[in-house]
């Protein structure tokens, strides 16, 4: 019979000690007793990023945004419930499909 701990988890160190029972086999996971030490504030690592990983400016057509914003403000923006529903269904299908 496997042992089961009930109650709030208590941190041991970076790894928790747990006992997992699988039928007649019991697997014990062990943790180190050393506590991790936080680096001193002055010793914090400085991360540098190159220009190659920067995303750059977003590809936004500001003129189109202003046209749509004006149409919404004046109440002339066409709202088509069938197009909205189709887009929501398509987005749900994309989220559920495996990649």
Phi and psi in degrees as a GROMACS rama.xvg file:
@    title "Ramachandran Plot"
@    xaxis  label "Phi"
@    yaxis  label "Psi"
@TYPE xy
-86.1984  151.397  UNK-2
-88.1216  142.325  UNK-3
-127.106  129.893  UNK-4
-94.8789  128.246  UNK-5
-116.733  136.048  UNK-6
133.505  -174.932  UNK-7
-69.1109  140.703  UNK-8
-68.0236  143.066  UNK-9
-121.613  125.568  UNK-10
-69.1142  133.682  UNK-11
-96.3259  -49.1492  UNK-12
-163.774  -140.586  UNK-13
-67.7306  -22.4107  UNK-14
-123.336  141.649  UNK-15
-91.9381  145.04  UNK-16
-88.1533  124.496  UNK-17
-136.671  154.266  UNK-18
-117.628  126.08  UNK-19
-117.094  124.515  UNK-20
-103.186  130.06  UNK-21
-128.397  88.3812  UNK-22
69.3322  -121.222  UNK-23
-90.3413  -7.69735  UNK-24
-99.0983  140.176  UNK-25
-125.278  131.169  UNK-26
-111.945  130.312  UNK-27
-107.879  128.548  UNK-28
-102.675  132.669  UNK-29
-112.388  153.229  UNK-30
-123.118  158.336  UNK-31
-79.7091  155.615  UNK-32
-94.974  -4.89429  UNK-33
-77.1389  139.886  UNK-34
-95.3178  137.337  UNK-35
-68.1407  140.952  UNK-36
-103.51  133.299  UNK-37
-77.4222  140.815  UNK-38
-68.6232  151.726  UNK-39
-64.7104  147.955  UNK-40
-54.964  -34.6749  UNK-41
-75.5269  -18.8958  UNK-42
-96.5168  14.9802  UNK-43
-65.5241  137.227  UNK-44
-71.9368  139.544  UNK-45
-98.879  124.279  UNK-46
-99.6128  128.593  UNK-47
-111.006  137.227  UNK-48
-115.725  146.361  UNK-49
-87.824  165.828  UNK-50
-68.0959  -19.4277  UNK-51
-69.024  -26.3613  UNK-52
-96.6502  -3.52633  UNK-53
-76.7301  139.662  UNK-54
-72.3481  -30.9417  UNK-55
85.0694  -168.63  UNK-56
-75.9658  145.414  UNK-57
-70.0674  140.811  UNK-58
-79.5516  79.6546  UNK-59
-114.264  129.787  UNK-60
-87.7573  96.9433  UNK-61
-61.1621  -33.0224  UNK-62
-64.7792  -42.1856  UNK-63
-65.8845  -39.7337  UNK-64
-61.1413  -44.2259  UNK-65
-64.6182  -37.9996  UNK-66
-63.9068  -45.3294  UNK-67
-66.973  -42.392  UNK-68
-59.9842  -42.5091  UNK-69
-64.8774  -40.7586  UNK-70
-65.0266  -38.1059  UNK-71
-67.957  -43.2489  UNK-72
-63.958  -36.9238  UNK-73
-88.0868  -7.23441  UNK-74
82.1532  17.7014  UNK-75
-103.817  4.75091  UNK-76
-74.6367  125.938  UNK-77
-76.1021  122.963  UNK-78
-106.817  112.629  UNK-79
-109.811  105.17  UNK-80
-56.5926  -33.9596  UNK-81
-68.2756  -38.4409  UNK-82
-66.833  -40.1251  UNK-83
-64.2019  -45.1543  UNK-84
-63.2955  -42.6745  UNK-85
-61.1264  -42.0382  UNK-86
-66.0215  -38.2103  UNK-87
-66.7294  -41.169  UNK-88
-65.5529  -43.4933  UNK-89
-63.2239  -40.0875  UNK-90
-64.8371  -40.0045  UNK-91
-64.681  -37.6197  UNK-92
-66.55  -40.2717  UNK-93
-65.158  -37.8616  UNK-94
-69.2289  -29.9749  UNK-95
-86.8634  -17.2535  UNK-96
-77.8113  141.569  UNK-97
-70.7251  148.665  UNK-98
